[in-house]
Amino acid sequence: MSVDYSFSVAKVLFFSGVCAFLSLVFAPVLIKFLEKIDFRKKNARTKTILGDKAEIFHSLHKEREVSVVRGGGILIWLSLTFVIFFTHFLAQITQIWWIKKLDFLSRKETWLPLFALVSASLIGLLDDYLTVRNKGSYVGGGLGFWRRFLVVFLIGLLGGLWFYYKLNWTTIHVPLFFNFPAGIDVDIGFFIVPLFILVTLACWAGGVVDGLDGLAGGVFASLFGGFAILAFLQGKINLATFSASICGALLAFLWYNVPPARFYMGETGTMGLTVTLAVLAFLTDSVLILPLMAGILVIEAGSVILQLLSKKLLKRKIWKSTPIHHHFEALNWPPYQITMRFWILSLVFVILGVVIRVLK
């Protein structure tokens, strides 16, 4: 085993551990601060995104929704941002080779996902603020749907333009087909930009997974862990370190988010993480694998879309409640059972996606 390979493995695992440790230490401080400023909803949501009464949701979550603080996602993106810039700063002021090699702030690999994570998370934080202050035009408070849509669209547009003009990337990998099992690369030229926007919006729609204690954290941890593996196998060590660091922070987040949750992820977590997933999918050339790897997010978002279409066209519901995990709650599945089963399914989806992508 070469020295560079060993160092790369150590680098990825080291920063995953560092972000996990920092998040564990910082979490109690963040929770205390959020409780001090009363960063929680004042009224439980009474309507669904369909506009009708959220009777099932309200009966199951009316107490928890107003008693647990939001904004836990701050823990994830702030820990990573601090670590990546502090390490970069150390690398600039020293001549020690191994410190320089630890730097994973890279124009080619991590500038774009870091921009997506921080920008989307800050918009999500604004949405959380408006929600807890009972401001905004959305069903549960906060920024209206189309305003959030526009923000995510713009992030996707900027990301797509950077991808096309700065990284000169115009191809997507088609797995398995035409050249089994390796697949082929298809050059789509400038169409990579609208595809980038579309995938970013689709990933953002999967943010509805944040609805049960520990559910979103576990699903996202498996996803970012999977992308860390893909990036590492492709020799993109800085990107692998970035993904693994988020995974580590998510595991620490789960320490305080598993039942009974001390805080919720909020939009500052889900918006940032879902948009970042889209960027990672492009940087690892795994766009067509993403729907499989993010199968749980697809199922959750798909259940909402189908419910909306059924209500609009057929004038009736398909599920008792949406997203789909609320439907299972309505069927009297214990919340911890839903969470654990979704974690398992998410891990299976991620493993299948990684296996298909690495086939040669």
C-alpha positions in Angstrom: 0.0 0.0 0.0 1.5 3.3 -1.1 2.2 6.2 1.3 -0.1 8.5 -0.7 -3.0 6.0 -0.6 -2.6 5.5 3.2 -2.5 9.2 3.8 -5.6 9.7 1.7 -7.5 7.2 3.7 -6.3 8.8 6.9 -7.3 12.2 5.6 -10.8 11.2 4.8 -11.4 9.4 8.1 -9.6 12.0 10.2 -11.8 14.9 9.0 -14.9 12.8 9.4 -13.9 12.2 13.0 -13.0 15.9 13.6 -16.3 17.1 12.3 -18.1 14.5 14.4 -16.2 15.5 17.5 -16.7 19.2 17.0 -20.4 18.7 16.4 -20.7 16.6 19.5 -19.0 19.3 21.6 -20.8 22.2 20.0 -24.3 20.7 20.0 -25.1 21.3 23.7 -24.1 24.9 23.2 -26.2 25.3 20.1 -29.2 23.6 21.8 -29.0 25.9 24.8 -28.7 29.0 22.6 -31.7 27.9 20.4 -33.8 27.3 23.6 -32.7 30.6 25.0 -34.0 32.5 22.0 -37.0 30.3 21.8 -36.3 29.1 18.3 -39.3 26.8 18.1 -42.7 27.0 16.4 -45.4 28.8 18.4 -48.3 26.9 16.8 -48.4 23.3 15.5 -49.2 23.1 11.8 -52.9 22.6 11.1 -52.9 22.4 7.3 -51.2 20.2 4.8 -49.5 21.4 1.6 -52.7 20.4 -0.1 -54.5 23.1 1.9 -56.8 20.8 3.8 -56.7 20.0 7.5 -53.6 18.1 8.8 -55.7 16.1 11.3 -53.4 13.1 11.5 -50.2 15.1 11.6 -51.6 17.5 14.2 -52.8 14.7 16.4 -49.4 13.0 16.3 -47.1 15.9 16.5 -48.9 18.9 18.0 -46.9 18.8 21.2 -43.5 17.9 19.8 -43.7 20.5 17.0 -44.0 23.4 19.5 -41.7 22.0 22.2 -38.5 21.1 20.3 -36.3 23.8 18.9 -35.5 24.1 15.2 -32.2 25.0 13.5 -30.2 21.9 14.3 -28.9 21.9 10.8 -26.6 24.8 11.8 -24.5 22.2 13.6 -23.7 20.4 10.3 -22.8 23.1 7.9 -21.1 25.4 10.5 -18.8 22.6 11.7 -17.7 21.7 8.1 -17.3 25.4 7.1 -15.1 26.0 10.2 -13.0 22.9 9.6 -12.4 23.4 5.9 -11.4 27.1 6.2 -9.3 26.6 9.4 -7.4 23.8 7.8 -6.9 25.9 4.6 -5.6 28.8 6.8 -3.1 26.5 8.6 -1.9 25.2 5.2 -1.2 28.8 4.0 0.9 29.8 7.0 3.1 26.7 7.4 5.6 24.7 5.4 4.9 21.4 7.1 4.1 19.1 4.2 1.4 17.0 5.9 -0.6 20.0 7.0 -0.5 21.3 3.5 -1.8 17.9 2.2 -4.6 18.0 4.7 -6.1 21.1 3.0 -9.2 20.1 1.2 -10.5 23.5 0.0 -10.2 22.9 -3.8 -11.4 24.9 -6.7 -11.9 21.8 -8.8 -13.6 19.6 -6.2 -15.0 21.5 -3.1 -15.6 25.1 -4.0 -19.0 24.3 -5.7 -20.4 21.9 -3.1 -19.3 24.3 -0.3 -21.0 27.2 -2.0 -24.2 25.2 -2.5 -24.2 24.0 1.1 -23.6 27.4 2.8 -25.9 29.5 0.5 -28.8 27.1 0.6 -28.4 26.6 4.4 -28.4 30.3 5.0 -31.7 30.7 3.0 -33.0 27.7 5.0 -32.1 29.5 8.2 -34.0 32.6 7.1 -37.0 30.3 6.4 -36.7 28.8 9.9 -36.5 32.2 11.5 -39.7 33.3 9.7 -41.4 30.0 10.7 -40.7 30.3 14.4 -41.7 34.0 14.3 -45.0 33.1 12.7 -44.2 35.1 9.6 -44.2 34.2 5.9 -46.8 32.9 3.5 -46.2 29.2 3.5 -48.6 26.7 5.1 -46.5 26.1 8.2 -44.9 29.6 8.1 -41.7 30.7 6.5 -40.8 31.6 2.9 -43.4 30.9 0.3 -43.0 27.9 -2.0 -42.2 30.0 -5.1 -39.6 32.1 -3.3 -37.8 29.0 -2.1 -38.2 27.5 -5.6 -36.5 30.6 -7.1 -33.6 30.5 -4.6 -32.9 26.8 -5.3 -33.3 27.5 -9.1 -30.7 30.3 -8.9 -28.3 28.1 -6.9 -28.7 25.4 -9.5 -28.2 27.9 -12.3 -25.0 29.2 -10.8 -23.8 25.7 -10.1 -24.6 24.6 -13.6 -22.8 27.5 -15.2 -19.7 26.9 -13.0 -19.8 23.3 -13.9 -19.9 24.1 -17.6 -17.7 27.1 -17.9 -15.2 26.7 -15.1 -14.9 22.9 -14.8 -15.5 22.3 -18.6 -17.8 19.4 -17.8 -20.3 18.4 -20.5 -20.8 14.7 -20.1 -23.0 12.4 -18.0 -22.3 8.8 -17.3 -25.0 6.2 -18.4 -24.4 3.1 -16.3 -25.0 -0.5 -17.5 -26.5 0.3 -20.9 -24.9 0.1 -24.4 -21.6 -1.2 -22.9 -22.6 -3.6 -20.1 -21.6 -3.4 -17.3 -19.4 -0.3 -17.5 -21.9 1.9 -19.4 -21.0 4.9 -21.5 -20.4 8.7 -21.2 -22.7 10.9 -23.2 -21.7 14.4 -24.2 -24.8 16.7 -23.8 -22.9 20.0 -24.2 -24.6 23.1 -22.7 -27.6 21.0 -21.7 -25.6 20.1 -18.7 -26.7 23.5 -17.2 -30.5 22.9 -17.3 -30.0 19.3 -16.2 -28.0 20.7 -13.2 -30.9 23.0 -12.4 -33.5 20.1 -12.7 -31.5 17.7 -10.5 -31.0 20.5 -7.9 -34.7 21.2 -7.7 -35.5 17.4 -7.6 -33.1 16.9 -4.7 -34.6 19.9 -2.8 -38.0 18.3 -3.1 -36.7 15.4 -1.1 -36.3 17.6 2.0 -39.8 16.5 3.1 -38.0 13.5 4.7 -37.4 15.6 7.8 -40.4 14.7 9.8 -39.5 12.2 12.5 -36.9 12.2 15.1 -33.7 10.9 13.6 -35.2 10.1 10.2 -33.5 12.8 8.0 -30.2 12.5 9.8 -29.8 8.8 9.2 -30.9 8.9 5.6 -28.5 11.8 4.8 -25.6 10.2 6.7 -25.9 7.1 4.5 -26.1 9.2 1.3 -23.0 11.4 2.1 -21.1 8.3 3.2 -21.9 6.7 -0.1 -20.7 9.8 -2.1 -17.5 9.8 0.0 -16.8 6.3 -1.1 -17.5 7.1 -4.8 -15.4 10.2 -4.7 -12.5 8.3 -3.1 -12.6 5.5 -5.6 -12.5 8.1 -8.4 -9.3 9.6 -6.8 -11.2 12.8 -5.8 -9.8 12.8 -2.2 -10.8 16.4 -1.4 -14.3 15.7 -2.4 -14.3 12.5 -0.5 -13.1 14.3 2.6 -15.8 16.9 2.1 -18.5 14.3 1.9 -17.1 12.2 4.8 -16.9 15.4 7.0 -20.6 16.0 6.5 -21.3 12.4 7.2 -19.4 12.7 10.5 -21.2 15.8 11.5 -24.6 14.1 10.7 -23.7 11.2 13.0 -23.0 13.6 15.8 -26.2 15.5 15.0 -28.1 12.2 15.4 -26.7 11.8 18.9 -29.1 14.7 19.9 -31.8 14.0 17.3 -32.7 10.4 17.9 -35.9 10.0 20.0 -36.6 12.1 21.9 -35.0 14.7 19.8 -33.4 17.7 21.4 -33.6 19.7 18.2 -34.9 19.4 14.7 -32.8 19.8 11.6 -35.0 22.5 10.1 -34.8 24.0 6.6 -31.3 25.2 7.4 -30.3 21.5 7.3 -32.5 19.9 4.7 -32.2 22.7 2.1 -28.5 22.8 2.3 -28.0 19.1 2.3 -30.4 18.3 -0.5 -28.9 20.9 -2.8 -25.4 19.7 -2.0 -26.4 16.1 -2.9 -27.1 17.3 -6.4 -23.7 18.9 -6.7 -22.0 15.7 -5.4 -23.9 13.6 -7.9 -22.5 15.7 -10.8 -18.9 15.9 -9.4 -18.9 12.1 -9.1 -20.6 11.7 -12.5 -23.4 9.8 -10.8 -26.4 11.8 -11.9 -28.3 8.9 -13.3 -27.5 6.8 -10.2 -28.7 9.5 -7.8 -32.4 8.5 -8.0 -31.4 5.0 -6.8 -29.0 6.1 -4.1 -31.5 8.7 -2.9 -34.4 6.3 -3.2 -35.9 7.3 0.2 -36.0 10.9 -0.9 -37.5 9.9 -4.2 -40.2 7.9 -2.4 -41.0 10.7 0.0 -41.1 13.5 -2.6 -43.0 11.1 -5.0 -45.7 10.4 -2.4 -46.4 14.1 -2.1 -46.5 14.7 -5.9 -48.8 11.7 -6.4 -51.0 13.0 -3.6 -51.2 16.4 -5.1 -52.0 15.0 -8.6 -54.7 12.7 -7.2 -56.3 15.5 -5.2 -56.2 17.7 -8.2 -57.4 15.3 -10.9 -59.3 12.6 -9.0 -60.6 14.7 -6.1 -59.4 12.1 -3.5 -56.3 11.1 -1.6 -54.1 8.1 -2.2 -52.5 8.1 1.2 -53.9 9.0 4.6 -51.2 11.5 5.0 -48.1 12.7 3.2 -45.1 12.5 3.1 -45.3 8.7 3.1 -43.7 8.4 6.6 -46.7 10.2 8.0 -49.0 7.7 6.2 -47.2 4.9 8.1 -47.7 6.8 11.3 -51.4 6.9 10.5 -51.3 3.1 10.2 -50.0 3.1 13.8 -46.4 2.2 13.0 -44.3 3.4 15.9 -42.1 6.3 14.9 -38.9 4.6 15.9 -39.9 1.6 13.7 -40.5 3.8 10.7 -37.1 5.6 11.2 -35.1 2.4 11.6 -36.7 0.8 8.5 -36.1 3.9 6.4 -32.5 3.9 7.5 -32.1 0.3 6.4 -33.8 1.0 3.1 -31.6 4.1 2.5 -28.4 2.1 3.2 -29.5 -0.6 0.8 -30.3 2.0 -1.9 -26.9 3.7 -1.4 -25.0 0.4 -1.6 -26.7 -0.6 -4.8 -26.0 2.8 -6.3 -22.3 2.7 -5.4 -22.0 -0.9 -6.8 -23.5 0.0 -10.1 -21.4 3.2 -10.4 -18.1 1.5 -9.8 -18.7 -1.3 -12.3 -16.0 -1.3 -15.0 
